[in-house]
């Protein structure tokens, strides 16, 4: 990391970092990226270091040189982790069964999902987005899928229903710094639904 910030010990520096500590630090880094304080490379490097940090002191060193309100809870509706161009597609299949993605999982630039007489659930509220715009293609045949999206992301639904339906709408309050989620596919005698949920505050 070029010109890394210097560590300043505090009474809590030695404490083990919790998931909420990491979420708050990640939100601060996201705000610094959106205001131009960090480049994409610096943001990516610090985010990688964030998820390797074990103590509060290690997290503090990643944000203490930024001009942000550090007492504010998570301000970013979603995490965006800039990566080099990736051609790898995430493929998820549920046939006469189910599949689920939740927690801090990486949403690749392209995800393809197939549900045949099965069900799927994608919870993106705590996910790490590999690109500023990601594409999720869901084909549901006599099956269904539910997508839970973070408040603020822009959603572009291009799915089609044939004796089925795509019930996925855009967020009422789009954050221009948040990722864009393009949802495609077909629901044949099946359904794909979407809803929004606020990210948990630290």
C-alpha positions, 0 to 999 in steps of 0.5 A: 500500500502506498503511503499507508496511514500510521497507527495511533494506539488508543485504549481500545486498540487491543480489542478484537474486531467484530463484524460490526466494527468491520462494517463501519470501517468499510462504510467509511472507506466507501464514503472516502472513495465517493468523495475522492479521498481514496483512489479505486486502488487504494480503496481496494487495498484497504478493503482487503486489509480490513477483512484481514484485521484482527483488532480494532487498532488495525481497523482504525489505522485504515480510516484515521487519515480520512475526512469522514464522520467516524461516529456515523453508522454505515452510510453506504447501502452496499459494498463495492470492491473494485477488481480487475476485469473478471470473465468468471461467471458464478453458476448456481443450480437448484433442481428439485432442491434449493440454493441460497446465498447470504452474508458477506459473499462476493457477487461476481460481475455475471451470475447465472442461476437455474431453478427447476422445480426448486427455489433460490434465495439471494440476500445481497444486503451484506454482499461484496459487489465485484463490479459497479454493475453486476448482472444476475440472470435467473431462469425459473422453470416451475420454480422460484427465486427471491432477491433481497437487495440493499436499499439504495442500489439501482435495479434494472429488471429485464426479466420476462414471465411466461405463465409466471412473473418477475416482480422486481422493482427499482429502489425508491431512493437510488444512491448514485454511489451504490452498485447497479444490479441488472436482473435478467431471465425468464420465469416459466410457470414460476416466479422471481420476486425482489424486495429491499432491506436496510443494511444492518447498522454497526 
